Amino acid sequence: MTQKKRVVVVGCGFGGLEAVRALSKADVEITLVDRTNHHLFQPLLYQVATAGLSAPAVSSPIRHTLRSEMKLGNLTVLQAEVTGIDAVARRLTLDGNELLDYDHLIVAAGATHSYFGHDDWAAHAPGLKTLADAFTIRARVIGAFERAERCKTEVQRQPWMTFVVIGAGPTGVEMAGTMSEIAQHTLPMEFRRIDSTRTKVVLIEGSDRVLGAFVAKLSEKARGQLTKLGVDVRTGCKVTAIDAEGITYETKSGDAVTTQRLASKTIIWAAGVAGSPLGRALAASAGAILDRAGRVVVEPDLSLPGHPEISVIGDLAAAKSYGPGEPKPVPGVSPGAKQMGRAAAANLLRRLKGEATRPFRYMDYGNLATVGRKAAVVDLTVPVFGALRFWGFFAWLFWLFAHIYFLIGFRNRLMVMIDWAWAYWTYERNARVVAEPQTPAVTAKT
C-alpha cells in the first residue's frame, strides 16, 4: 500500500486556512501547525483594541472552523510553534524539540511588527497583529483615561489624554478615527474630573498623504474625514525617538529640518511590518532570498528556488502576480493571502500528478478602509466598468457589509451585526472590560 504524502501547513491565517480547505479532499495526510488555537479575522482586530468588539467576534477556534475538513479523516491540527526548519531532511522542529517530517511544506506564518531597527520602541509603542496585542492596546487606551482622572493638574493630565498613532495605512487610519470617536461620543459624562472631548488624537505619517495605497483623491477624502472626526493628521513626519513620555519627530521644509517633541503616554505603532522569523529560518536552511522587509522571495508558482516542495504564501511571501503585462507585487491583504493559499494547494496537487505548475495570478478586487462612523473610502475594480471609487456614508455601509460577509461563521457575523447596530444607535462600546493587571501581593501587618 502506497503511503500518503505528508503535507504540513504552518499558520492558520487566511492563506493557511484556504490551503487546508483546498487540500482536504485530496489523497494526502495534512498537518496544520499554529501557535494559537484560533483563526483570527485580522481586518477587524482594531475593533477589539478599541473595545468595539469582543475577541470571540473576530476569532474562531481552528478545530471548530475546520470541523468539516477534520471529518474527512486526513487532517491533524497541532497547537505548536515551529522553532526550526531543516529543508534538506524535510523536517520541522516544534517547541519542546518535537520533530515533524514532511514531503511538502506550505509556510503561511504571516508577519510581525517592524520598527526599522529600533526594536526598543516596541515597549512604548505596541503594534497590532494578534489578540494579545489588541488586549494590550485596549488596556493602555482605557487605562490612560483612568490615569488622567487621577491627575491633580492639567499639565499632568495632558500627556495621558494625548494619543499618538504612528503610520497612516488602513490600520492606523482606522485606529485614529475610532479612538477619536471614543473620546468624543462614548466617554463623555463618564468621568468627573476630565472632559474626554478635549482628548487629542494625533496621526503621524512619514509620507505626504494618508492611505498611500489608494489613489490621491481617496487619500485626500480620507484625510478630510479624519479631520472632521477631530484627528490631528500630521504627514511628512519622520519619527526619530519613542520613549515612555512621548515621541520625537522631524519635519522638513525645503532644506530645513525641524525637530519636534510630542508628549504622550499612549502610542500605537502601525507604521511597518516584517516577515515572520521563519523567513530567516528558510534563508538559513533552504537558501531562500529575503527582501528588505524579511519576506521570502518566491518563484512564480510560489515555491522556493531549488526547493519545489516548499511554498511560501501570505504576508511572508514577496510574491508577484503574473497576469497581462509586467509582473506586479502582490499586496499584503487578506484576498491576496487567500488566493495564494488556493494557488499553492493547486500547484502541490499538480506536482503529485506529475503536471507542470502554474504561475500565480492575483485578482485585485480593490481596497477598502473605514475612517470612522459613517466615513470610509472604497476603491473597487469592477469587470467591464473598471475602477469604482466612492467615499462617505455609502462607502461606510459597503465596508460594513463586506466585512460581515467575509467573517468566519454565522455566529460571528450575528455578533458583529448586533454589536455594530447597538454602537451605532447608542455610541456605547461594551467590550471596555480590562483584565486586572498582575501586581505583587500585599501582606497585611498584624
Steps between C-alpha positions, in 0.01 A plus 500: 500500500644838397550740788320831466713807449542707815404865456572743782341846505651751743259774607121520501454852375310573182757327278552188712127455552429511126787262425367242746149526360626458144702190596246340733345269241830394344669168572761653734565520873471861617644642820415859588731665753417830671629646824147612595178302510299750295461652157494880520310736270774760511324782308274554802766454766518876560136482616610267780781740590255790518235308698248491215495121472587212729770251402262210414327722244811516281654162572399137489663180638693331220352159575149643480573698183638188328256249650366399157850441369597302812206265446668383180768332711822632346553822698695534825511835683790572735528800726875547495767747400746418223848575633709358216490382139733240345435529128748223415349242735150637436434534869362764735596548863215597729513643851610235743744367236228293338577405138248504217587356158343613176503427128351836408498817708284812473621784722235761577650641820398861432678814614599683813579861590796685352648791693762571234792403718362655820366192676519681834201708385275195529472537878354849462308465171333159464387385157184315406530149354356260758224482758763546770606824329137615490455432872820692578390803298149492645642499853726794419226707337242442773766528768617837369163659571495342844844642579395841368211498747753460782719793393487814713597755234438559130874479431511149649179402321588608146748219409245241615234655278725520195496190282747450215458254214810456283431391142206607283428178316157338543572380855634837615215694342239266648660514845530879504144559381352255747699633796376851425141371492548333838616826653235714333194277528550198727669638811342843560311517834680188628775691680475777756841668485581475129320604184563220252403722207825691556698188412758546225552220246802556275567291188866509391598397144841510336376547145306792359153346528290247689395166348787498252369185327190691387480753218573859598135610486386235749800572717396865525139403572618274783713780643205735492280246675766447770526873558121524530513231768749709696821314412815712470661362181870575459664373180861530390617419853793267569498349849849501651436397861230339713509469876264476796431872491422547128655521155754714318459557128645706219325704234664639189428827324733542205848433635405593856434217744304574817495269801184491708397326819150371577422391856279191514457204730315287242673429168389241245722370221344440158791605280681188388485124469766233458483137398474232766829375649438177308615693193849514650480129577420430134787722392742310721378151417371523142702792367189715461549865407339761725397850401557808718188422704612143571251347258596193299551550127312221323480354152202582273321187632564611863765234565857554619784496244664161522229366733177445303361305796489821707249778430478833681177700496328795663679787672823299522529473121649765273283375216410643162189470289556367149214638297503714187801729478788514744480298825368713785561461876212342689372732777499375857123475536269214593368435145859456382573249778183303425577482130860393569377227733276354231767538232771333708269207575408464133866500394584244768233267361634557148847394615358182651345420161821579315349806334658840447422767757344834411615850586295686756262767375345736751149624437485851645149584617598837648561657841276599789574712805271640764579830666226507761128521546334552160841566344700269273667481158451228241709428190356206307601332176181409316518275191410684179438830683850538648569701816211593728594750771279658762514624858287611793186334635438254216865399501467436874194281445683307228796450735268373775321241289819386325669424831195326641483285184864388525490420872539132590177343626137605540536562875783749445300684233198522729707621798670769293172622349338527843800678656531742209128577497503567874811719472347694211189599695655543844873572443568243771795261493424205719839327470672755724577246772873475567655210690645591837880538470719272701646679800713375789294372787466739792546336835308665782690567819346372814 
